């Protein structure tokens, strides 16, 4: 566990999306940073996971009643919610952030924080109006291998342009396409749903995007080229297990992630276990990532979603079919 200290005074949390895939990481982070979960919301009631962390937390299946409960806690004063953690489907993040700020709580939102850059701009105005803060989880910025890579690039030649290949294959079954994740209007599509934190990481290390070319964009895979301030990036994202490399298949692995910089592999397969807790520690100490930090990656994925793919033209990723 990172030695970063958290505030002594425990904070009160609400959580939206308690039945979701990512919720356990947030519950663990709230618990490990010494804080309390007072209320949780999810339209699905399969939330036995709460018993492992906060069995006394109030639970709601209707947002109206959850919102009312937060308001009552705020007016009562004693159990005022300080933070609302948002683990809901991507298209609802904007609304749920607004709900948190309306109830005078700071918001901690999973990636992607919203689907479009203009949503980011609108939320910045609401931050100013309410005086509350909106944080997002950009966990790769806390990964040791990624931090080391950024330090290496920062100390390297100022005018050097690196050649980078990003490959991320994470197998998903038929259910994925029937869920909200398979609906581009709700998830933002594959580049937004599984790629946004990689694009954030790349721009954090190599600078802002100057050119964004989409070679392929389908429901189960996408590929393209990004020209960043200090890198030429070929990227490939896939949900199709047939794209897994031979050694991954032979070892029964369903996920493969790879980043090469000038042909050198950057190893970051492990070290993900405590990144949400580390993110929470930074947020609680006032050094968490905010809307302005997330905006560049939201611009990139919104552009990918709306560009016409050009096919196998130019500098495309070798795995693109």
PATOR-656614 format. One record per residue: residue in three letters; x, y, z of N, C-alpha, C, CB in turn. Coordinates in steps of 0.001 Angstrom, whole numbers, plus 500000, padded with zeros to 6 digits. Each point is the difference from the previous one (the first is absolute). Glycine has a CB too. Layout:
PATOR-656614
ALAXYZXYZXYZXYZ;...
end
This chain:
PATOR-656614
UNK500846498807500000499154501193500000500880501242500000498164498764501224;UNK501455502247498004500754501241499949499977500685501363499458500248497555;UNK501611500438502782500129500619501309499327501360500077502120498777500281;UNK497260501689498636499334501291499992498966500047501112500377500224497523;UNK499698500778503347499102500076501142498645500568499595501974500282501510;UNK496979499249499163498657500514499772499566500795501216499435498057498489;UNK499589502844501349499551500815501121499528499145501175499356501783498378;UNK500851498736502839499618499266501202498490499940500140502128500703501099;UNK497172500370498593498550500050500155499321499186498910500180502265501059;UNK499003496768499338499308499149499030498954500807499255500393497982501441;UNK499474501756497263499010500653499156498838499056499739501793501405498936;UNK497038499186500787498805499227499683499801499947498486498957500662502206;UNK500782498134497285499860499780498565498607499490499647502447499525499865;UNK497114500831498939498916499323499315500605499340498775498231501649500843;UNK501107497337498613500528499314498813498857499681499041501898499017501358;UNK498296501319497376499011499729498953500567498937499069499065502366500136;UNK500180496540499672500443498906499144500592498866500793500411501627498208;UNK498957498027502918500567499022500938500046498581499443499157501421501833;UNK500033498274497160499979498642499444500926499847498805497665499779500791;UNK503022501279498838500826499980498801501344499327500177498872502051499354;UNK501794497727499525501295499312499958501072500722500811499391499134497751;UNK500617502197502170501091500768500594499732500374501450500514500875497746;UNK498254498954502725499628500439501349500875499406501105497691500237499160;UNK502662498456500790500830499458501085501327500736500199498956497815499535;UNK501633502705499397501260500730500148499781501308500769500840498982497846;UNK498001501645501921499679501235500718499644499704501453499196501036497857;UNK500054497911502374499666499607501373501268499692500790497791499082499212;UNK503120500203500155501280499665500635500792501272500301500037497781498794;UNK499960503154500264500748501244500187499407500834501134500607499980497568;UNK498077500094502511499347500747501087500358499377501343498099500645498466;UNK501864498032501592500312499275501237501466500169500387498203498343499456;UNK502700501458499580501431500017500307500524501390500344500251498060498491;UNK499029502982501096500406501361500364499330500457501293500336500517497575;UNK498958498562503103499453500285501322498745500835500017502262499837500781;UNK496920500044498176498792500806499896498738499144500075501276501647498630;UNK497557499011501359498718499321500199499113500109498774500167500465502436;UNK499149498453497208498971500046498968498645500009500700501479498777498305;UNK497767502304501495498702500129500665498838499596499114500962501818501349;UNK499198498296497328498868499713499107500501499562498640498586501670501216;UNK500684497385498166500361499493498673498760499902499133501935498721500968;UNK498267501387497722498902499972499026500338499078498854499360502330500616;UNK499667496872498963500086499242498762498605499487499657502418499337500467;UNK497159500737498257498683499452499638499917498490500186499758501855498377;UNK501404497472501653500045498559500241500324499759501475500733499546497599;UNK498574499472502978500165499794501440500956498861500350497706500870500274;UNK503095498678498778501008498973500284501268500675500507499033498466498225;UNK500888502023502998501089500802500556500507499404501311499032502042498912;UNK501026496642501152500544499345501182501432500385500287498476498139499562;UNK502211502412499440501373500460500186500084501021501134500457499585497564;UNK498451501144502689499996501001501066500289499366501362498364501363498675;UNK501208497377501505500222499329501281501475499817500315497839498841499690;UNK502979501090499271501431499807500203500706501289500412499925498165498326;UNK499408502960501483500635501283500275499197500874500964501017499867497746;UNK497712500390501902499180500920500795498576499447500127501403501974499227;UNK498402497012501607498684499366500112498908500918500544501196497879500333;UNK499177503191500351498999500897500579499594501136499061500932499443502227;UNK499680500614496604499674501077499058498552499883499528502407500088499261;UNK496889501035500683498644500020499433500095499698498508499201501687501739;UNK499822497583497741500040499636498583498690500371499318501589498124500517;UNK498524502431498275498842500445499229500089499484498571499807502053501439;UNK499040497638497985499943499603498593499433501112499126499727497626500715;UNK499823503457499908499408501113499247500806501271500256497698498939500139;UNK502761501736498807500822501195500184499276501117500753501177499396497906;UNK497505500684501921499245501052500679500087499845501518498444500134498032;UNK501457498625502446500059499752501444501425500143500530498034498458499794;UNK502934501169499392501400500197500377500308501486500117500632497850498856;UNK498910502931500164500194501448500003499338500613501233500089500018497473;UNK498719499534502826499280500486501184500768499674501277497822499711498786;UNK502746499080501275500750499590501185501240500881500189499168497636499701;UNK501546502653499206501162500883500096499592501384500500501110498730498137;UNK497755501745501362499518501323500417499653500009501488499116500403497679;UNK500249498527502792499645499907501424501255499948500877497869498805499379;UNK503133500444500175501250499939500758500668501373500063500289497602499309;UNK499671503094499569500617501336499956499286500960500936500696499598497632;UNK497982500379502341499219500912500833500100499619501474498433500386498081;UNK501728498310502196500141499561501380501343500379500595498469498136499492;UNK502524502028499623501303500483500431500929498929500532498890502096500500;UNK500601496970500252500850499029500683500671499017499042498516500223501970;UNK500757499334496995500544499001499087500170500520498594498952498276501384;UNK501397502989498497500145500614498677500972499212499132499504502239501001;UNK500094497505497747500852499274499053501070500941499450498082498455499390;UNK503180501170500786501109500818499505500353499689498548500869500106502324;UNK499030498604497300500358499572498650498945499025499480502466500321500501;UNK497261499760498199499196498979499326500886499350498942497804501265500417;UNK502380497415499708500774499234499021499061499493498914501691499321501765;UNK498692500884496977499101499726498881500576498885499133499191502392500024;UNK500107496476499989500414498798499263498900499557499038501448499294501940;UNK497726501622497648498841499690499164500397499937498521498494501113501688;UNK500592498470497425500305499995498554500450501379499512498318498165499683;UNK502544501828499325500675501217499549499053501161499703501749498538499074;UNK497137501176500263499102501076499566499280500667501165499701498793497856;UNK500337500600503321499350500568501178500958500783500892498397498120499909;UNK502885501839499794500978500674500855499684501476500180501706498369499241;UNK497976502321499670499717501432500053498867500286500987500771500245497612;UNK498121499020502263498841500214500878500335499693501444498489499447498109;UNK502269499485502119500299499600501376501017500930500654499503497638499374;UNK501409502918499845500903501027500532499191501211500450501866499205498488;UNK497182501190500689499148501143500351499204499728501277499837500599497567;UNK499683498164502586499270499631501204500886500166501235498603498389498661;UNK502641501157501226500925500125501120500217501457500379501113497890499284;UNK499178502942499730500290501403500276498772500741500529501744499942498213;UNK497062499678501300498754500591500508499843499753501494498947499677497754;UNK501573499187502700499908499637501403501238500414500788498545498099499344;UNK502196502855500104501170500581500663501062498953500345498506501767500918;UNK501654497263498175501049498995500143500958500111498825498441498460501261;UNK502826501219498959500946499859498899499725498680499288501749501385501221;UNK498559498550497489499767498789499208501322499333499650497891500997499066;UNK502122497664501023501127499192499526499440499082498928501251500097502248;UNK499119500135496499499354499297498894500968499094499250498417501902499789;UNK501109496908499893500772499064499186500217500566498598499070498070501325;UNK501895501329497977500227500383498610498949499334499106502486500274500441;UNK497156500302498420500268501376499612499124500935500833500621499274497648;UNK499923501849502763499237500857500896498682500440499357502150500785501037;UNK497881499516497662498804500266499190500309499542498582499280501992501454;UNK499750498127497647500198499508498635500519501054499025498196498395500456;UNK501594502884499854500349501051499047500719501156500692498024499357498599;UNK502878501333500693500737501105500621499111501147500454501911499378498587;UNK496955500864500714499121501094500425499304499674501321499651500619497595;UNK500209498085502726499485499622501319500997500383501083498705498103498976;UNK502583501730500737501044500409500933499893501495500280501505498157499164;UNK498332502635499773499949501452500141498798500441500824501162500221497807;UNK497684499118501978498793500338500765500187499667501478498588499581497960;UNK502049499285502326500215499610501392500980500939500707499535497625499361;UNK501393502927499912500921500971500603499239501222500493501845499200498496;UNK497142501200500763499161501134500423499219499657501261499809500751497614;UNK499704498004502467499241499585501180500917499900501217498381498750498530;UNK502867500843501258500986500024501091500126501406500574501252498096498928;UNK498842502892500192500149501387500443498765500456500773501481500471498024;UNK497343499127501485498748500424500636499833499396501391498978500220497736;UNK501398498513502416499754499288501256501173500071500974498509498489498737;UNK502680501778500738501176499998500841500496498603500341499219502142500910;UNK500192496832498473500411498613500232500917499533498874497847499539501236;UNK502861499346499004501006499521499057499565498689499340501778501122501372;UNK498671498714497390499761498767499246501352499351499722497866500932498939;UNK502291497832501539501229499244499797499723498809499091500866500721502261;UNK500167498802497073499848498810499174501130499009500299498856501367498198;UNK500901497379501446500974498938500228500824499810498722498467498855501696;UNK502761501602498345500953499799498899501117499124500550499447502259498884;UNK500195496471501369500858499150500814501362499700499383497940499025500887;UNK502153500989497774501291499676499387501071501047500331498772498835498154;UNK500818502373502182500973501027500387500671499669501338498644501702498748;UNK500774497339501981500582499597501281500783498685499894498118501176501152;UNK501930498233497654500684498718499822501512500234499936497988499043498776;UNK502757500179501991501447500213500128500716499977498648499885498962502264;UNK499782500073496882500671499899498699499704501210499123499868497510500157;UNK498910503002499927499602501159499196500672501265500525497791498903499482;UNK502287501226501841500698501142500592501474499991499592498395499989501951;UNK502229498833498082501407499880499604500193500384498534500310498182501705;UNK498743501393497433500085500343498583499893501502499801499011497782499407;UNK500054502858501296499847501453499864501272500729500424497536499764500412;UNK503065499790500692501230500632500466501124499836498975499300499571502377;UNK500755499254497002501023499741498975499802500917498797500157497605500754;UNK498597502544498795499725500859498850500265501462500347498282498358499178;UNK501303502064502026500217501386500422501479500351500052497889499888501311;UNK502949499134499041501439500250500113500738499771498682499859499342502394;UNK499442500122496604500615499705498715500139501227499117499065497730500166;UNK501395502081498603500163501127499064498679500728499769501882498775498888;UNK498149502531501179498768500802499915499347499931498628500951501515501711;UNK499844498283497235499458500021498646499785498601499416501134502183499686;UNK499041496784501119499857498630499501498530499627499856502177499380501081;UNK497487499948497805498654499466499768500092498479500078499323501993498526;UNK499963497418502417500062498559500245498949499269499170500853500427502327;UNK499462498328497326499043499128499317499394499042501025501292500169497807;UNK497389499916502340499300499254501043498924499119499383500456501839501651;UNK499467496919498803498894499098499650499250499651501273501267499052498009;UNK497438501187501986499127499619501109499064498897499527500129502329501007;UNK499844496562499718499113498884499681499272499588501268501518499210498125;UNK497151500769501795499208499563501157498869499109499505500567502116501295;UNK499495496628499101498982499016499619499419499429501284501181499430497800;UNK497539500744502403499345499487501201498720499279499571500967501880501451;UNK499047496815498631498928499171499437498671500248500712501701498266499380;UNK497239501860499847498656500164500534499055499050499277500464502417500584;UNK498566497056500149499034499075499425498827500714499353500670498345501706;UNK498332500853497880498837500544499296499210500984500860499881497886498692;UNK500161501925502648499245500876500900500375501468499813499859498122501638;UNK501425502125498045500513501372499927499181500836499005502314499158500587;UNK497380500232498287499330500734498927498509500186500273501683499091498405;UNK497776500141502543498597500144500397499850500986501154499565497655499241;UNK501555502653501416499961500909501144500188501443499533500897498179501501;UNK499049502762499435500201501410499666501397500227499407498405500653501843;UNK502547498477498490501358500175499496500089499817498487500842499209502198;UNK498257500000497245499976499784498559499196501036499237500258497617500473;UNK499145503328500240499205501068499396500855501268499947497819498979500858;UNK502550501444497946500936501126499865499451501281500602500881498951497937;UNK497797501211502068499419501202500578500123500007501522498417500114498072;UNK501710498716502529500099499916501457501439499844500491497730498999500011;UNK503084500288499233501381499766500434501002500916499303499378497643500447;UNK500247502842498363500944500768499189500782499144499030500171501591501855;UNK499569497083498180500709499098499095501293499485500606499002501214498085;UNK501647497901501196501158499278500536501156500924500389499328498068498596;UNK500960502941500592501130500882500311499765500768501290500479500210497562;UNK498260500162502688499655500726501218499966499059501193498685501648498651;UNK500695497202501172499731499124501139501241499283500520497726499702499101;UNK503138499822499996501185499278500480501312500715499673498714497896499731;UNK501214503186499484501234500639499560500316501348500618499638498812497946;UNK499360501833502686500181501402500387501150500191500983497571500346499624;UNK502637498719501327501078500191500973501374499774499375498437499284501810;UNK501620499926497094501271499857499282500334501278499235499609497522499796;UNK499377503087499585500235501254499296500397501105500985498348499307498221;UNK501040500680502953500398500962501030501458499783500384497635500094500860;UNK502744498660499354501365499685500401501004500443498935499136498057501331;UNK500547501694497402500914500346498914500175501512499879499316497914498801;UNK499595502839501311500118501459499891500675500587501240497935500051498562;UNK501884499304502583500681500433501232501509499883499838498018499278501376;UNK502417499680497938501436499762499823500559500761498800499710497744501033;UNK499577502194497835500579500471498736499405501311499484500421497635499473;UNK498623502944501217499478501298499591498702499926499223502310500779499960;UNK497139500377499737498681500118499379499971499411498589499605502048501366;UNK499167497541498239499805499435498661499980501103498946498712498084500995;UNK502101501721497963500041500940498876499276499443498782502170500890500855;UNK497748497777499069499333499341498869499352498728500518501657500957498313;UNK497138498755501197499237498848500468499380499321498774499514501107502269;UNK501043497748497335499521499258498837499370498693500481501793501032498508;UNK497014498665501011499332498748500351500070499070498794498444501177501644;UNK502188497667498527500109499028498913498834499011500018502496500233500079;UNK497047499439501105498936498996500139499193500340501245501394498200498843;UNK497277501671501077499156500251501164498745499147499894500892502359500220;UNK499124496519500483498879499071499996499553499756501433500829498912497872;UNK498105500311502287499480499736501337501004499257500862497710499951499052;UNK503091499153500332500901499166500785501475500350499844498323498231499787;UNK502007502745499376501407500370499829500123501388499392500603497586499729;UNK500525503047500564500289501317499432501503500163499901497870500979500956;UNK502563499805498061501425500232499802500196501384499399500428497524499691;UNK500718503063500613500256501319499454501416500469500249497623500515500325;UNK502598500754499370501314500624500133499831501362500672500868498784497935;UNK499964501467503070500028501290500675501391500610499864498215499245501628;UNK501826501996497947501249500755500032499939500890501241500275499962497431;UNK500565499743503523500057500782501232501209500932499961498856498138501280;UNK501262502684499722501114500952500035501364499337499873498589501451501403;UNK501556497340499198501298499325499981499894498545499578500752501537501782;UNK498182498086497505499866498591499610499093499818498792500372499366502370;UNK499974499598496855499117499476498953499425498696500552501348501077498060;UNK497352498885502135499365498869500694499082499231499061500125501261502161;UNK500173497447497657499078499087499338499274499235501117501484499780497877;UNK497190500223502078499256499351501080498978499008499456500323502037501408;UNK499430496934499390499039498958499623499290499523501258501416499282498013;UNK497254500721501943499161499550501111499063498913499495500131502273501123;UNK499662496682499660499129498917499546499337499288501174501455499711497990;UNK497318499828501764499253499162500940499944498554499511498631501996500687;UNK501987497741498174499925498702499321501175499122500420498812501063498040;UNK500902497797502583501058499113500487500864499442498874498529499416501909;UNK500957500571496855500794499485498880501192500896499683497934498957499081;UNK502061502265501453501123500915499795501123499806501021498387501621499037;UNK501380497552501977501019499765501010501234499348499382498209499779501744;UNK502984500600498703501203499348499488500062498544500452501194502207500010;UNK499592497003499269500065498561500237500387499646501429500588499728497623;UNK500406500985502942500446499661501351498936500283501049502322500483499288;UNK496841500541500495498912500287500925498960498884499963500390502467499701;UNK499293497068499102499031498917499841500515498720500653499188501035497856;UNK502083498658501926500591498783500564500026500025501531501390499791497935;UNK498672501413502647500022500149501458498624500321500580502355500767499810;UNK496590499040499355498612500216500427499746501415500518499891497588500557;UNK500783503380498864499773501399500372498974500621499061502352500185500904;UNK496713500559499678498950500615499192500259501482499738498399498348500946;UNK502662502175499663500336501414499817501471500135499625498220500677501660;UNK502052500247497416501369500270499585500159501510499858500190497752498804;UNK500789502802501880500284501428499859501492500180499748498059500615501522;UNK502249500255497538501407500202499638500218501443499559500210497577499317;UNK500875502990501149500460501294499503501478499848499655498288501305501406;UNK502068499026497369501407500037499617500382501433499643499899497605499165;UNK501271502797501266500531501328499692501324499799499281498855501078502020;UNK501189499316496712501166499755499144500394498528500032500795502348500411;UNK498195496775499555500213498563499949500246499335501340500885500382497784;UNK499239500398503281500262499448501333498683499835500763502295501081500031;UNK497463497711500450498765499704500726500022500646501384499777497830498740;UNK499106502840501604499825500563501335499113499039500786500263502411499158;UNK500276496979501856499274498980500758499077500656501023501907498386499681;UNK496785501450500123499056500511500993498798499069500139500736502346499480;UNK499523496349500414498933499010500138499498499901501436500988498738498094;UNK499898501491502870499636499888501406499997501379500657500971497676500080;UNK498696502333501196500056501247500764498728500811499964502379500024499539;UNK496490499349500053498742500723499900499146499907501269500072499574497559;UNK500306499537503362499135499645501126499594501200500848501098497788500021;UNK499840503075500315499728501073500957499881501382499360501200498648501673;UNK498651501431497018500016501303499341498788500862500344501284498951498166;UNK497557500424502062498828500781500397500184500562501412498537498571498518;UNK501993500610502367500263500486501359500996501150499969499535497710500925;UNK501503502159498271500984501071499865499359501261499418501810498282499696;UNK497297501538499334499279501142499429499177500714501070499908498824497780;UNK499418500392503069499200500584501081500879500735501001498314498179499713;UNK502846501276500591500905500675500932500378501381499482500885497778500749;UNK499416502304497960500339501299499405498804500950500038501678498867498510;UNK497146500629501185498795500839500020499755500544501402499013498657498115;UNK501083500475502886499757500418501384501037500999500483498952497792500436;UNK502232502169498979501055500949500354499975501262499131501379498067500749;UNK497627502017498353499868501195499171500871500012498763499439501176502042;UNK501145497656497604500875499948498828499456499057498923501946500503501490;UNK496754499240498546499390499117499009499861500671498647498783498866501832;UNK500942500320497146499859500524498641498604500561499786501692498344499178;UNK498258502782500102498769500780499854499531500007498543500685501438501953;UNK498286499344497776499413500082498662501024500397498936497829500597501064;UNK502997500385499247500967500468499002501004498908499644499735502333500871;UNK500578496799500088500924498900499730499388498988499038501011500320502266;UNK497682499477497835499320498979499202499606500480498605499167499050502121;UNK500795502253497654499375500533498785500673499531498714499341501971501329;UNK502004497991498630500710499636498770499598498614499509501911501438500715;UNK497998497594500197499623498646499584498549499941499537501671499072501611;UNK497468501756498955498596500042499568499895500585498594499252500246502397;UNK501571500752497308500042500554498638500424498922499010500546502287500915;UNK500474496933499435500509498964499101498932498954499705502304500375500898;UNK497040499087500134499032498922499764498741500508499313500889498819502002;UNK498742502428498257498837500570499294500317500143498515499286501241502089;UNK501948499163497597500418500089498598500003498631499332501386501999500567;UNK499136496990500131500036498641499446498593499510499695502103499522501279;UNK496987500739499629498608499559499858499332500604498758499869499772502494;UNK500519501429497145499292500721498940500784500120498689498867501250501797;UNK502344498218498156500762500037498752499647498819499102501855501184501191;UNK498297498990497520499806498905499052501308499212499875498230501328498730;UNK501752497370501528501222499200499882500541500015498575499194498544501865;UNK502140501535498002500617500109498683500510498654499491500629502345500552;UNK499329496605500277500489498696499578501508499882500121498075499847498463;UNK502490499175500836501441499710500110500814500976499154499484497569500409;UNK500518503672500055500726501068499315500913500677501009498108500355498338;UNK503128499914501256500912500731500869500619499140501077498669501999499556;UNK501535498563501595500730499351501087499013499253500907501805501793499911;UNK497783497008499668498997499239500757500640498900500844498333500486498203;UNK500963499088502832500488498975500924500094498646499295498981501252501940;UNK502089497980498297500187498725499298498920498965500272502396500459500097;UNK496882499640501017498932499041500288498682500324499296501085499615502187;UNK498828501535497194498761500364499319499779499084498805500255502393500744;UNK498533497054499182499684499059498918499480500744498784499485498216501681;
end
